[in-house]
């Protein structure tokens, strides 16, 4: 299953957000892979619109498994100030409905 979601990064924090994602902690990368997040990408527009894309067998399960990972709690805590929404990014990932796919 393909998942796409939108989040909003604070425009004054874009450079730091990009810097952090250029060096994601190896433990976080391992946790994402281990819990079923595949082909995961983030795209950032200059106004802070963040588009996330991933592939997984079961998104709800992948999210639930990440919630059990201590490294995820640390990462989410550090990243929360970057977003305009309240709470952490995991709580605000609402998949968009796919309406077309070429293949």
C-alpha positions as CSV (number, residue, x, y, z in Angstrom):
1,X,0.0,0.0,0.0
2,X,1.2,3.5,-0.9
3,X,0.7,6.3,1.7
4,X,0.9,10.0,1.1
5,X,0.4,12.6,3.9
6,X,0.9,16.4,4.4
7,X,2.4,18.3,7.3
8,X,3.4,21.9,7.7
9,X,6.9,22.8,8.8
10,X,7.3,26.3,10.3
11,X,8.8,28.4,7.5
12,X,11.5,30.0,9.8
13,X,12.8,26.4,10.6
14,X,13.1,25.0,7.1
15,X,16.9,25.1,7.0
16,X,17.3,23.3,10.3
17,X,14.6,20.8,9.4
18,X,16.5,19.9,6.2
19,X,19.8,19.7,8.2
20,X,18.3,17.3,10.7
21,X,16.9,15.1,7.9
22,X,20.3,15.0,6.1
23,X,21.6,13.2,9.2
24,X,18.7,11.0,10.6
25,X,19.9,8.9,13.5
26,X,20.9,5.4,12.4
27,X,18.8,3.9,15.2
28,X,15.7,5.8,13.8
29,X,16.4,4.5,10.3
30,X,16.7,1.0,11.6
31,X,13.4,1.3,13.6
32,X,11.6,2.6,10.5
33,X,12.8,-0.3,8.4
34,X,12.1,-2.8,11.1
35,X,8.5,-1.6,11.6
36,X,7.5,-1.8,8.0
37,X,8.2,1.7,6.5
38,X,9.6,1.2,3.0
39,X,10.5,3.6,0.2
40,X,9.9,6.5,2.7
41,X,10.5,10.0,1.3
42,X,9.8,13.5,2.4
43,X,9.5,16.5,0.0
44,X,9.5,20.1,1.3
45,X,8.1,23.1,-0.5
46,X,9.7,26.5,0.2
47,X,6.6,27.6,2.2
48,X,7.0,24.7,4.6
49,X,4.5,22.3,3.1
50,X,5.9,18.8,3.7
51,X,4.7,15.9,1.6
52,X,5.5,12.4,2.9
53,X,5.3,9.2,0.9
54,X,5.9,5.6,2.0
55,X,5.0,2.1,1.1
56,X,3.9,-0.4,3.7
57,X,1.8,-3.6,4.0
58,X,-0.3,-2.0,6.8
59,X,0.0,1.6,7.7
60,X,-1.9,1.4,11.0
61,X,0.4,-1.5,12.1
62,X,3.5,0.3,11.0
63,X,2.5,3.4,13.0
64,X,1.6,1.3,16.0
65,X,4.9,-0.5,15.9
66,X,6.8,2.8,15.7
67,X,5.0,4.0,18.8
68,X,6.7,1.1,20.7
69,X,10.2,2.2,19.6
70,X,11.9,4.3,22.3
71,X,14.0,6.0,19.6
72,X,10.8,7.2,17.9
73,X,9.7,9.0,21.1
74,X,13.0,10.8,21.3
75,X,12.9,11.8,17.6
76,X,9.3,13.0,17.8
77,X,10.1,15.0,20.9
78,X,13.0,16.8,19.1
79,X,11.1,17.3,15.9
80,X,7.8,18.6,17.4
81,X,8.8,22.3,17.5
82,X,9.4,22.2,13.7
83,X,5.7,21.7,13.0
84,X,2.8,24.2,13.0
85,X,0.4,21.6,14.4
86,X,0.2,20.6,18.0
87,X,1.5,17.2,19.1
88,X,4.0,15.2,17.2
89,X,4.2,14.4,13.5
90,X,3.1,10.8,14.0
91,X,-0.2,12.0,15.5
92,X,-0.8,14.3,12.5
93,X,-0.1,11.9,9.6
94,X,-3.5,11.5,7.9
95,X,-3.2,9.6,4.6
96,X,-4.5,11.3,1.5
97,X,-6.9,9.3,-0.6
98,X,-5.2,7.9,-3.7
99,X,-7.4,8.7,-6.8
100,X,-5.0,7.7,-9.6
101,X,-2.0,5.5,-10.0
102,X,-0.4,4.9,-13.5
103,X,0.5,1.3,-12.9
